[in-house]
Amino acid sequence: MTSEKTTRELVYETNRDVKWICRTLQRMEAQDEEFEARIRALEGWRAEKAGEERRLSTVSAGAGGVVGGVVAVLVKVLGGG
């Protein structure tokens, strides 16, 4: 006795397989969207950090200019210039 499947059984198995593939693809798509969201968040964080570094650099340059000015004035006054 051979175990040939009926058309109905084959259709049922095919439908079951297609549904499994669709669910798997949906899960993969959701994971891709989550990954993309994490990448966007990381890019935003990096841009924020770069902005903070630029602000810190500007403040440091300004403070260096003020300190340099004060030192120049002190040298001039104390040096009898």
PyMOL Python script that loads the backbone (N, CA, C, O; Angstrom):
from pymol import cmd

cmd.read_pdbstr("""\
ATOM      1  N   MET A   1       0.843  -1.175   0.000  1.00  0.00           N
ATOM      2  CA  MET A   1       0.000   0.000   0.000  1.00  0.00           C
ATOM      3  C   MET A   1       0.889   1.240   0.000  1.00  0.00           C
ATOM      4  O   MET A   1       1.743   1.397   0.872  1.00  0.00           O
ATOM      5  N   THR A   2       0.691   2.092  -0.953  1.00  0.00           N
ATOM      6  CA  THR A   2       1.484   3.311  -1.038  1.00  0.00           C
ATOM      7  C   THR A   2       0.816   4.402  -0.222  1.00  0.00           C
ATOM      8  O   THR A   2      -0.394   4.393   0.008  1.00  0.00           O
ATOM      9  N   SER A   3       1.620   5.312   0.194  1.00  0.00           N
ATOM     10  CA  SER A   3       1.055   6.397   1.007  1.00  0.00           C
ATOM     11  C   SER A   3       0.987   7.677   0.178  1.00  0.00           C
ATOM     12  O   SER A   3       1.610   8.688   0.505  1.00  0.00           O
ATOM     13  N   GLU A   4       0.230   7.604  -0.879  1.00  0.00           N
ATOM     14  CA  GLU A   4       0.052   8.790  -1.706  1.00  0.00           C
ATOM     15  C   GLU A   4      -0.946   9.708  -1.024  1.00  0.00           C
ATOM     16  O   GLU A   4      -1.955   9.271  -0.471  1.00  0.00           O
ATOM     17  N   LYS A   5      -0.636  10.981  -1.080  1.00  0.00           N
ATOM     18  CA  LYS A   5      -1.492  11.949  -0.414  1.00  0.00           C
ATOM     19  C   LYS A   5      -2.558  12.437  -1.387  1.00  0.00           C
ATOM     20  O   LYS A   5      -2.339  12.546  -2.594  1.00  0.00           O
ATOM     21  N   THR A   6      -3.690  12.717  -0.825  1.00  0.00           N
ATOM     22  CA  THR A   6      -4.765  13.240  -1.656  1.00  0.00           C
ATOM     23  C   THR A   6      -4.492  14.706  -1.964  1.00  0.00           C
ATOM     24  O   THR A   6      -3.661  15.349  -1.324  1.00  0.00           O
ATOM     25  N   THR A   7      -5.193  15.208  -2.936  1.00  0.00           N
ATOM     26  CA  THR A   7      -5.040  16.610  -3.310  1.00  0.00           C
ATOM     27  C   THR A   7      -5.380  17.513  -2.130  1.00  0.00           C
ATOM     28  O   THR A   7      -4.714  18.523  -1.900  1.00  0.00           O
ATOM     29  N   ARG A   8      -6.391  17.154  -1.406  1.00  0.00           N
ATOM     30  CA  ARG A   8      -6.802  17.935  -0.239  1.00  0.00           C
ATOM     31  C   ARG A   8      -5.682  17.982   0.794  1.00  0.00           C
ATOM     32  O   ARG A   8      -5.419  19.043   1.361  1.00  0.00           O
ATOM     33  N   GLU A   9      -5.033  16.881   1.046  1.00  0.00           N
ATOM     34  CA  GLU A   9      -3.934  16.839   2.011  1.00  0.00           C
ATOM     35  C   GLU A   9      -2.755  17.679   1.537  1.00  0.00           C
ATOM     36  O   GLU A   9      -2.121  18.384   2.322  1.00  0.00           O
ATOM     37  N   LEU A  10      -2.473  17.592   0.239  1.00  0.00           N
ATOM     38  CA  LEU A  10      -1.374  18.380  -0.309  1.00  0.00           C
ATOM     39  C   LEU A  10      -1.669  19.872  -0.224  1.00  0.00           C
ATOM     40  O   LEU A  10      -0.784  20.661   0.108  1.00  0.00           O
ATOM     41  N   VAL A  11      -2.891  20.259  -0.517  1.00  0.00           N
ATOM     42  CA  VAL A  11      -3.288  21.666  -0.425  1.00  0.00           C
ATOM     43  C   VAL A  11      -3.194  22.128   1.025  1.00  0.00           C
ATOM     44  O   VAL A  11      -2.697  23.221   1.297  1.00  0.00           O
ATOM     45  N   TYR A  12      -3.665  21.305   1.951  1.00  0.00           N
ATOM     46  CA  TYR A  12      -3.602  21.657   3.373  1.00  0.00           C
ATOM     47  C   TYR A  12      -2.141  21.863   3.800  1.00  0.00           C
ATOM     48  O   TYR A  12      -1.828  22.853   4.461  1.00  0.00           O
ATOM     49  N   GLU A  13      -1.257  20.949   3.432  1.00  0.00           N
ATOM     50  CA  GLU A  13       0.155  21.071   3.801  1.00  0.00           C
ATOM     51  C   GLU A  13       0.788  22.301   3.154  1.00  0.00           C
ATOM     52  O   GLU A  13       1.577  23.004   3.785  1.00  0.00           O
ATOM     53  N   THR A  14       0.442  22.554   1.910  1.00  0.00           N
ATOM     54  CA  THR A  14       0.983  23.729   1.222  1.00  0.00           C
ATOM     55  C   THR A  14       0.518  25.000   1.911  1.00  0.00           C
ATOM     56  O   THR A  14       1.316  25.909   2.140  1.00  0.00           O
ATOM     57  N   ASN A  15      -0.758  25.071   2.242  1.00  0.00           N
ATOM     58  CA  ASN A  15      -1.288  26.243   2.951  1.00  0.00           C
ATOM     59  C   ASN A  15      -0.599  26.422   4.305  1.00  0.00           C
ATOM     60  O   ASN A  15      -0.256  27.536   4.699  1.00  0.00           O
ATOM     61  N   ARG A  16      -0.407  25.313   5.000  1.00  0.00           N
ATOM     62  CA  ARG A  16       0.270  25.373   6.296  1.00  0.00           C
ATOM     63  C   ARG A  16       1.700  25.902   6.134  1.00  0.00           C
ATOM     64  O   ARG A  16       2.156  26.727   6.927  1.00  0.00           O
ATOM     65  N   ASP A  17       2.395  25.426   5.112  1.00  0.00           N
ATOM     66  CA  ASP A  17       3.767  25.875   4.863  1.00  0.00           C
ATOM     67  C   ASP A  17       3.804  27.350   4.470  1.00  0.00           C
ATOM     68  O   ASP A  17       4.670  28.097   4.926  1.00  0.00           O
ATOM     69  N   VAL A  18       2.868  27.765   3.629  1.00  0.00           N
ATOM     70  CA  VAL A  18       2.817  29.164   3.213  1.00  0.00           C
ATOM     71  C   VAL A  18       2.547  30.059   4.416  1.00  0.00           C
ATOM     72  O   VAL A  18       3.165  31.115   4.552  1.00  0.00           O
ATOM     73  N   LYS A  19       1.644  29.655   5.279  1.00  0.00           N
ATOM     74  CA  LYS A  19       1.353  30.442   6.489  1.00  0.00           C
ATOM     75  C   LYS A  19       2.588  30.536   7.374  1.00  0.00           C
ATOM     76  O   LYS A  19       2.885  31.597   7.923  1.00  0.00           O
ATOM     77  N   TRP A  20       3.306  29.424   7.513  1.00  0.00           N
ATOM     78  CA  TRP A  20       4.530  29.443   8.322  1.00  0.00           C
ATOM     79  C   TRP A  20       5.550  30.405   7.717  1.00  0.00           C
ATOM     80  O   TRP A  20       6.190  31.170   8.438  1.00  0.00           O
ATOM     81  N   ILE A  21       5.699  30.367   6.391  1.00  0.00           N
ATOM     82  CA  ILE A  21       6.639  31.267   5.718  1.00  0.00           C
ATOM     83  C   ILE A  21       6.224  32.720   5.937  1.00  0.00           C
ATOM     84  O   ILE A  21       7.067  33.571   6.219  1.00  0.00           O
ATOM     85  N   CYS A  22       4.943  33.002   5.811  1.00  0.00           N
ATOM     86  CA  CYS A  22       4.449  34.373   6.013  1.00  0.00           C
ATOM     87  C   CYS A  22       4.712  34.849   7.440  1.00  0.00           C
ATOM     88  O   CYS A  22       5.164  35.976   7.646  1.00  0.00           O
ATOM     89  N   ARG A  23       4.434  34.002   8.417  1.00  0.00           N
ATOM     90  CA  ARG A  23       4.699  34.385   9.819  1.00  0.00           C
ATOM     91  C   ARG A  23       6.191  34.631  10.038  1.00  0.00           C
ATOM     92  O   ARG A  23       6.575  35.578  10.724  1.00  0.00           O
ATOM     93  N   THR A  24       7.019  33.782   9.459  1.00  0.00           N
ATOM     94  CA  THR A  24       8.465  33.946   9.588  1.00  0.00           C
ATOM     95  C   THR A  24       8.922  35.253   8.953  1.00  0.00           C
ATOM     96  O   THR A  24       9.731  35.979   9.529  1.00  0.00           O
ATOM     97  N   LEU A  25       8.406  35.549   7.773  1.00  0.00           N
ATOM     98  CA  LEU A  25       8.761  36.803   7.105  1.00  0.00           C
ATOM     99  C   LEU A  25       8.287  38.014   7.904  1.00  0.00           C
ATOM    100  O   LEU A  25       8.987  39.025   7.961  1.00  0.00           O
ATOM    101  N   GLN A  26       7.128  37.930   8.512  1.00  0.00           N
ATOM    102  CA  GLN A  26       6.625  39.028   9.340  1.00  0.00           C
ATOM    103  C   GLN A  26       7.529  39.246  10.558  1.00  0.00           C
ATOM    104  O   GLN A  26       7.830  40.382  10.924  1.00  0.00           O
ATOM    105  N   ARG A  27       7.955  38.144  11.176  1.00  0.00           N
ATOM    106  CA  ARG A  27       8.872  38.273  12.316  1.00  0.00           C
ATOM    107  C   ARG A  27      10.189  38.898  11.881  1.00  0.00           C
ATOM    108  O   ARG A  27      10.741  39.747  12.581  1.00  0.00           O
ATOM    109  N   MET A  28      10.693  38.474  10.722  1.00  0.00           N
ATOM    110  CA  MET A  28      11.950  39.031  10.229  1.00  0.00           C
ATOM    111  C   MET A  28      11.795  40.519   9.921  1.00  0.00           C
ATOM    112  O   MET A  28      12.694  41.314  10.196  1.00  0.00           O
ATOM    113  N   GLU A  29      10.656  40.887   9.351  1.00  0.00           N
ATOM    114  CA  GLU A  29      10.420  42.296   9.038  1.00  0.00           C
ATOM    115  C   GLU A  29      10.349  43.121  10.322  1.00  0.00           C
ATOM    116  O   GLU A  29      10.887  44.227  10.383  1.00  0.00           O
ATOM    117  N   ALA A  30       9.691  42.587  11.337  1.00  0.00           N
ATOM    118  CA  ALA A  30       9.614  43.288  12.622  1.00  0.00           C
ATOM    119  C   ALA A  30      11.010  43.444  13.224  1.00  0.00           C
ATOM    120  O   ALA A  30      11.331  44.491  13.787  1.00  0.00           O
ATOM    121  N   GLN A  31      11.831  42.413  13.107  1.00  0.00           N
ATOM    122  CA  GLN A  31      13.194  42.504  13.620  1.00  0.00           C
ATOM    123  C   GLN A  31      13.991  43.539  12.837  1.00  0.00           C
ATOM    124  O   GLN A  31      14.785  44.277  13.419  1.00  0.00           O
ATOM    125  N   ASP A  32      13.789  43.600  11.521  1.00  0.00           N
ATOM    126  CA  ASP A  32      14.469  44.605  10.698  1.00  0.00           C
ATOM    127  C   ASP A  32      14.056  46.011  11.118  1.00  0.00           C
ATOM    128  O   ASP A  32      14.897  46.904  11.223  1.00  0.00           O
ATOM    129  N   GLU A  33      12.760  46.207  11.359  1.00  0.00           N
ATOM    130  CA  GLU A  33      12.272  47.522  11.773  1.00  0.00           C
ATOM    131  C   GLU A  33      12.857  47.909  13.132  1.00  0.00           C
ATOM    132  O   GLU A  33      13.231  49.061  13.351  1.00  0.00           O
ATOM    133  N   GLU A  34      12.931  46.938  14.038  1.00  0.00           N
ATOM    134  CA  GLU A  34      13.525  47.196  15.353  1.00  0.00           C
ATOM    135  C   GLU A  34      15.005  47.544  15.206  1.00  0.00           C
ATOM    136  O   GLU A  34      15.504  48.455  15.866  1.00  0.00           O
ATOM    137  N   PHE A  35      15.699  46.816  14.341  1.00  0.00           N
ATOM    138  CA  PHE A  35      17.113  47.085  14.101  1.00  0.00           C
ATOM    139  C   PHE A  35      17.299  48.484  13.527  1.00  0.00           C
ATOM    140  O   PHE A  35      18.175  49.229  13.966  1.00  0.00           O
ATOM    141  N   GLU A  36      16.467  48.843  12.539  1.00  0.00           N
ATOM    142  CA  GLU A  36      16.545  50.169  11.931  1.00  0.00           C
ATOM    143  C   GLU A  36      16.275  51.259  12.972  1.00  0.00           C
ATOM    144  O   GLU A  36      16.933  52.299  12.968  1.00  0.00           O
ATOM    145  N   ALA A  37      15.313  51.021  13.858  1.00  0.00           N
ATOM    146  CA  ALA A  37      15.008  51.996  14.910  1.00  0.00           C
ATOM    147  C   ALA A  37      16.212  52.159  15.841  1.00  0.00           C
ATOM    148  O   ALA A  37      16.532  53.272  16.259  1.00  0.00           O
ATOM    149  N   ARG A  38      16.865  51.065  16.157  1.00  0.00           N
ATOM    150  CA  ARG A  38      18.051  51.143  17.021  1.00  0.00           C
ATOM    151  C   ARG A  38      19.191  51.890  16.333  1.00  0.00           C
ATOM    152  O   ARG A  38      19.911  52.654  16.976  1.00  0.00           O
ATOM    153  N   ILE A  39      19.357  51.674  15.036  1.00  0.00           N
ATOM    154  CA  ILE A  39      20.393  52.387  14.281  1.00  0.00           C
ATOM    155  C   ILE A  39      20.094  53.880  14.270  1.00  0.00           C
ATOM    156  O   ILE A  39      20.992  54.695  14.479  1.00  0.00           O
ATOM    157  N   ARG A  40      18.820  54.247  14.025  1.00  0.00           N
ATOM    158  CA  ARG A  40      18.452  55.672  14.025  1.00  0.00           C
ATOM    159  C   ARG A  40      18.709  56.293  15.389  1.00  0.00           C
ATOM    160  O   ARG A  40      19.191  57.422  15.474  1.00  0.00           O
ATOM    161  N   ALA A  41      18.395  55.569  16.457  1.00  0.00           N
ATOM    162  CA  ALA A  41      18.632  56.081  17.809  1.00  0.00           C
ATOM    163  C   ALA A  41      20.128  56.259  18.048  1.00  0.00           C
ATOM    164  O   ALA A  41      20.548  57.253  18.642  1.00  0.00           O
ATOM    165  N   LEU A  42      20.924  55.314  17.593  1.00  0.00           N
ATOM    166  CA  LEU A  42      22.377  55.414  17.750  1.00  0.00           C
ATOM    167  C   LEU A  42      22.929  56.592  16.965  1.00  0.00           C
ATOM    168  O   LEU A  42      23.798  57.314  17.454  1.00  0.00           O
ATOM    169  N   GLU A  43      22.427  56.792  15.738  1.00  0.00           N
ATOM    170  CA  GLU A  43      22.881  57.930  14.948  1.00  0.00           C
ATOM    171  C   GLU A  43      22.512  59.249  15.620  1.00  0.00           C
ATOM    172  O   GLU A  43      23.300  60.194  15.608  1.00  0.00           O
ATOM    173  N   GLY A  44      21.320  59.316  16.206  1.00  0.00           N
ATOM    174  CA  GLY A  44      20.911  60.516  16.938  1.00  0.00           C
ATOM    175  C   GLY A  44      21.803  60.755  18.142  1.00  0.00           C
ATOM    176  O   GLY A  44      22.175  61.893  18.428  1.00  0.00           O
ATOM    177  N   TRP A  45      22.146  59.686  18.849  1.00  0.00           N
ATOM    178  CA  TRP A  45      23.019  59.806  20.015  1.00  0.00           C
ATOM    179  C   TRP A  45      24.388  60.308  19.589  1.00  0.00           C
ATOM    180  O   TRP A  45      24.973  61.171  20.244  1.00  0.00           O
ATOM    181  N   ARG A  46      24.902  59.759  18.477  1.00  0.00           N
ATOM    182  CA  ARG A  46      26.219  60.194  18.004  1.00  0.00           C
ATOM    183  C   ARG A  46      26.199  61.653  17.590  1.00  0.00           C
ATOM    184  O   ARG A  46      27.155  62.384  17.854  1.00  0.00           O
ATOM    185  N   ALA A  47      25.126  62.088  16.946  1.00  0.00           N
ATOM    186  CA  ALA A  47      25.013  63.492  16.538  1.00  0.00           C
ATOM    187  C   ALA A  47      24.933  64.393  17.768  1.00  0.00           C
ATOM    188  O   ALA A  47      25.507  65.482  17.791  1.00  0.00           O
ATOM    189  N   GLU A  48      24.221  63.931  18.781  1.00  0.00           N
ATOM    190  CA  GLU A  48      24.115  64.697  20.033  1.00  0.00           C
ATOM    191  C   GLU A  48      25.482  64.815  20.697  1.00  0.00           C
ATOM    192  O   GLU A  48      25.853  65.890  21.168  1.00  0.00           O
ATOM    193  N   LYS A  49      26.227  63.725  20.738  1.00  0.00           N
ATOM    194  CA  LYS A  49      27.562  63.755  21.338  1.00  0.00           C
ATOM    195  C   LYS A  49      28.496  64.666  20.554  1.00  0.00           C
ATOM    196  O   LYS A  49      29.295  65.392  21.145  1.00  0.00           O
ATOM    197  N   ALA A  50      28.402  64.632  19.229  1.00  0.00           N
ATOM    198  CA  ALA A  50      29.238  65.501  18.402  1.00  0.00           C
ATOM    199  C   ALA A  50      28.916  66.964  18.684  1.00  0.00           C
ATOM    200  O   ALA A  50      29.819  67.800  18.731  1.00  0.00           O
ATOM    201  N   GLY A  51      27.633  67.280  18.871  1.00  0.00           N
ATOM    202  CA  GLY A  51      27.231  68.641  19.211  1.00  0.00           C
ATOM    203  C   GLY A  51      27.790  69.066  20.554  1.00  0.00           C
ATOM    204  O   GLY A  51      28.244  70.198  20.717  1.00  0.00           O
ATOM    205  N   GLU A  52      27.755  68.145  21.522  1.00  0.00           N
ATOM    206  CA  GLU A  52      28.313  68.452  22.842  1.00  0.00           C
ATOM    207  C   GLU A  52      29.817  68.704  22.744  1.00  0.00           C
ATOM    208  O   GLU A  52      30.343  69.601  23.402  1.00  0.00           O
ATOM    209  N   GLU A  53      30.497  67.920  21.932  1.00  0.00           N
ATOM    210  CA  GLU A  53      31.940  68.097  21.774  1.00  0.00           C
ATOM    211  C   GLU A  53      32.254  69.443  21.128  1.00  0.00           C
ATOM    212  O   GLU A  53      33.220  70.105  21.506  1.00  0.00           O
ATOM    213  N   ARG A  54      31.436  69.849  20.151  1.00  0.00           N
ATOM    214  CA  ARG A  54      31.653  71.159  19.516  1.00  0.00           C
ATOM    215  C   ARG A  54      31.434  72.281  20.524  1.00  0.00           C
ATOM    216  O   ARG A  54      32.202  73.242  20.562  1.00  0.00           O
ATOM    217  N   ARG A  55      30.384  72.160  21.346  1.00  0.00           N
ATOM    218  CA  ARG A  55      30.130  73.192  22.362  1.00  0.00           C
ATOM    219  C   ARG A  55      31.270  73.256  23.366  1.00  0.00           C
ATOM    220  O   ARG A  55      31.708  74.339  23.752  1.00  0.00           O
ATOM    221  N   LEU A  56      31.748  72.091  23.786  1.00  0.00           N
ATOM    222  CA  LEU A  56      32.858  72.043  24.738  1.00  0.00           C
ATOM    223  C   LEU A  56      34.110  72.655  24.117  1.00  0.00           C
ATOM    224  O   LEU A  56      34.845  73.377  24.789  1.00  0.00           O
ATOM    225  N   SER A  57      34.354  72.375  22.850  1.00  0.00           N
ATOM    226  CA  SER A  57      35.509  72.938  22.162  1.00  0.00           C
ATOM    227  C   SER A  57      35.407  74.459  22.095  1.00  0.00           C
ATOM    228  O   SER A  57      36.401  75.155  22.300  1.00  0.00           O
ATOM    229  N   THR A  58      34.227  74.974  21.813  1.00  0.00           N
ATOM    230  CA  THR A  58      34.027  76.427  21.748  1.00  0.00           C
ATOM    231  C   THR A  58      34.247  77.066  23.106  1.00  0.00           C
ATOM    232  O   THR A  58      34.886  78.114  23.207  1.00  0.00           O
ATOM    233  N   VAL A  59      33.720  76.439  24.154  1.00  0.00           N
ATOM    234  CA  VAL A  59      33.899  76.969  25.514  1.00  0.00           C
ATOM    235  C   VAL A  59      35.376  76.942  25.895  1.00  0.00           C
ATOM    236  O   VAL A  59      35.886  77.897  26.481  1.00  0.00           O
ATOM    237  N   SER A  60      36.057  75.858  25.566  1.00  0.00           N
ATOM    238  CA  SER A  60      37.483  75.745  25.885  1.00  0.00           C
ATOM    239  C   SER A  60      38.292  76.817  25.161  1.00  0.00           C
ATOM    240  O   SER A  60      39.189  77.423  25.746  1.00  0.00           O
ATOM    241  N   ALA A  61      37.978  77.046  23.906  1.00  0.00           N
ATOM    242  CA  ALA A  61      38.699  78.067  23.144  1.00  0.00           C
ATOM    243  C   ALA A  61      38.448  79.449  23.740  1.00  0.00           C
ATOM    244  O   ALA A  61      39.369  80.258  23.850  1.00  0.00           O
ATOM    245  N   GLY A  62      37.210  79.716  24.122  1.00  0.00           N
ATOM    246  CA  GLY A  62      36.887  81.009  24.737  1.00  0.00           C
ATOM    247  C   GLY A  62      37.603  81.198  26.061  1.00  0.00           C
ATOM    248  O   GLY A  62      38.138  82.271  26.343  1.00  0.00           O
ATOM    249  N   ALA A  63      37.609  80.144  26.873  1.00  0.00           N
ATOM    250  CA  ALA A  63      38.290  80.231  28.167  1.00  0.00           C
ATOM    251  C   ALA A  63      39.790  80.417  27.965  1.00  0.00           C
ATOM    252  O   ALA A  63      40.425  81.172  28.702  1.00  0.00           O
ATOM    253  N   GLY A  64      40.359  79.741  26.980  1.00  0.00           N
ATOM    254  CA  GLY A  64      41.783  79.898  26.692  1.00  0.00           C
ATOM    255  C   GLY A  64      42.108  81.318  26.266  1.00  0.00           C
ATOM    256  O   GLY A  64      43.151  81.857  26.638  1.00  0.00           O
ATOM    257  N   GLY A  65      41.223  81.925  25.491  1.00  0.00           N
ATOM    258  CA  GLY A  65      41.423  83.311  25.075  1.00  0.00           C
ATOM    259  C   GLY A  65      41.390  84.270  26.242  1.00  0.00           C
ATOM    260  O   GLY A  65      42.189  85.204  26.314  1.00  0.00           O
ATOM    261  N   VAL A  66      40.457  84.037  27.163  1.00  0.00           N
ATOM    262  CA  VAL A  66      40.352  84.902  28.346  1.00  0.00           C
ATOM    263  C   VAL A  66      41.591  84.748  29.217  1.00  0.00           C
ATOM    264  O   VAL A  66      42.166  85.742  29.661  1.00  0.00           O
ATOM    265  N   VAL A  67      42.001  83.526  29.462  1.00  0.00           N
ATOM    266  CA  VAL A  67      43.195  83.284  30.290  1.00  0.00           C
ATOM    267  C   VAL A  67      44.421  83.897  29.627  1.00  0.00           C
ATOM    268  O   VAL A  67      45.244  84.516  30.301  1.00  0.00           O
ATOM    269  N   GLY A  68      44.552  83.734  28.322  1.00  0.00           N
ATOM    270  CA  GLY A  68      45.680  84.324  27.605  1.00  0.00           C
ATOM    271  C   GLY A  68      45.680  85.839  27.709  1.00  0.00           C
ATOM    272  O   GLY A  68      46.737  86.451  27.866  1.00  0.00           O
ATOM    273  N   GLY A  69      44.502  86.450  27.624  1.00  0.00           N
ATOM    274  CA  GLY A  69      44.400  87.901  27.772  1.00  0.00           C
ATOM    275  C   GLY A  69      44.819  88.366  29.149  1.00  0.00           C
ATOM    276  O   GLY A  69      45.537  89.358  29.284  1.00  0.00           O
ATOM    277  N   VAL A  70      44.377  87.658  30.170  1.00  0.00           N
ATOM    278  CA  VAL A  70      44.722  88.013  31.548  1.00  0.00           C
ATOM    279  C   VAL A  70      46.224  87.887  31.756  1.00  0.00           C
ATOM    280  O   VAL A  70      46.841  88.761  32.365  1.00  0.00           O
ATOM    281  N   VAL A  71      46.812  86.820  31.259  1.00  0.00           N
ATOM    282  CA  VAL A  71      48.251  86.605  31.399  1.00  0.00           C
ATOM    283  C   VAL A  71      49.011  87.726  30.677  1.00  0.00           C
ATOM    284  O   VAL A  71      50.004  88.234  31.197  1.00  0.00           O
ATOM    285  N   ALA A  72      48.556  88.105  29.502  1.00  0.00           N
ATOM    286  CA  ALA A  72      49.219  89.177  28.752  1.00  0.00           C
ATOM    287  C   ALA A  72      49.158  90.501  29.514  1.00  0.00           C
ATOM    288  O   ALA A  72      50.137  91.246  29.547  1.00  0.00           O
ATOM    289  N   VAL A  73      48.025  90.790  30.115  1.00  0.00           N
ATOM    290  CA  VAL A  73      47.882  92.014  30.889  1.00  0.00           C
ATOM    291  C   VAL A  73      48.801  91.979  32.117  1.00  0.00           C
ATOM    292  O   VAL A  73      49.451  92.972  32.446  1.00  0.00           O
ATOM    293  N   LEU A  74      48.845  90.817  32.793  1.00  0.00           N
ATOM    294  CA  LEU A  74      49.703  90.686  33.984  1.00  0.00           C
ATOM    295  C   LEU A  74      51.176  90.836  33.603  1.00  0.00           C
ATOM    296  O   LEU A  74      51.931  91.495  34.317  1.00  0.00           O
ATOM    297  N   VAL A  75      51.586  90.243  32.504  1.00  0.00           N
ATOM    298  CA  VAL A  75      52.970  90.356  32.061  1.00  0.00           C
ATOM    299  C   VAL A  75      53.295  91.828  31.758  1.00  0.00           C
ATOM    300  O   VAL A  75      54.364  92.325  32.112  1.00  0.00           O
ATOM    301  N   LYS A  76      52.376  92.492  31.114  1.00  0.00           N
ATOM    302  CA  LYS A  76      52.584  93.901  30.753  1.00  0.00           C
ATOM    303  C   LYS A  76      52.682  94.764  32.013  1.00  0.00           C
ATOM    304  O   LYS A  76      53.559  95.621  32.125  1.00  0.00           O
ATOM    305  N   VAL A  77      51.760  94.522  32.966  1.00  0.00           N
ATOM    306  CA  VAL A  77      51.747  95.337  34.193  1.00  0.00           C
ATOM    307  C   VAL A  77      52.956  95.010  35.055  1.00  0.00           C
ATOM    308  O   VAL A  77      53.640  95.917  35.528  1.00  0.00           O
ATOM    309  N   LEU A  78      53.225  93.742  35.265  1.00  0.00           N
ATOM    310  CA  LEU A  78      54.323  93.351  36.142  1.00  0.00           C
ATOM    311  C   LEU A  78      55.696  93.544  35.472  1.00  0.00           C
ATOM    312  O   LEU A  78      56.710  93.725  36.146  1.00  0.00           O
ATOM    313  N   GLY A  79      55.700  93.503  34.166  1.00  0.00           N
ATOM    314  CA  GLY A  79      56.958  93.675  33.444  1.00  0.00           C
ATOM    315  C   GLY A  79      57.333  95.145  33.300  1.00  0.00           C
ATOM    316  O   GLY A  79      58.424  95.454  32.820  1.00  0.00           O
ATOM    317  N   GLY A  80      56.472  96.039  33.695  1.00  0.00           N
ATOM    318  CA  GLY A  80      56.775  97.453  33.676  1.00  0.00           C
ATOM    319  C   GLY A  80      56.682  98.053  32.272  1.00  0.00           C
ATOM    320  O   GLY A  80      57.235  99.123  32.016  1.00  0.00           O
ATOM    321  N   GLY A  81      55.997  97.379  31.380  1.00  0.00           N
ATOM    322  CA  GLY A  81      55.901  97.745  29.993  1.00  0.00           C
ATOM    323  C   GLY A  81      55.187  98.971  29.740  1.00  0.00           C
ATOM    324  O   GLY A  81      55.046  99.377  28.586  1.00  0.00           O
TER     325      GLY A  81
END
""", "prot")
cmd.dss("prot")
cmd.show_as("cartoon", "prot")
cmd.util.cbc("prot")
cmd.orient("prot")
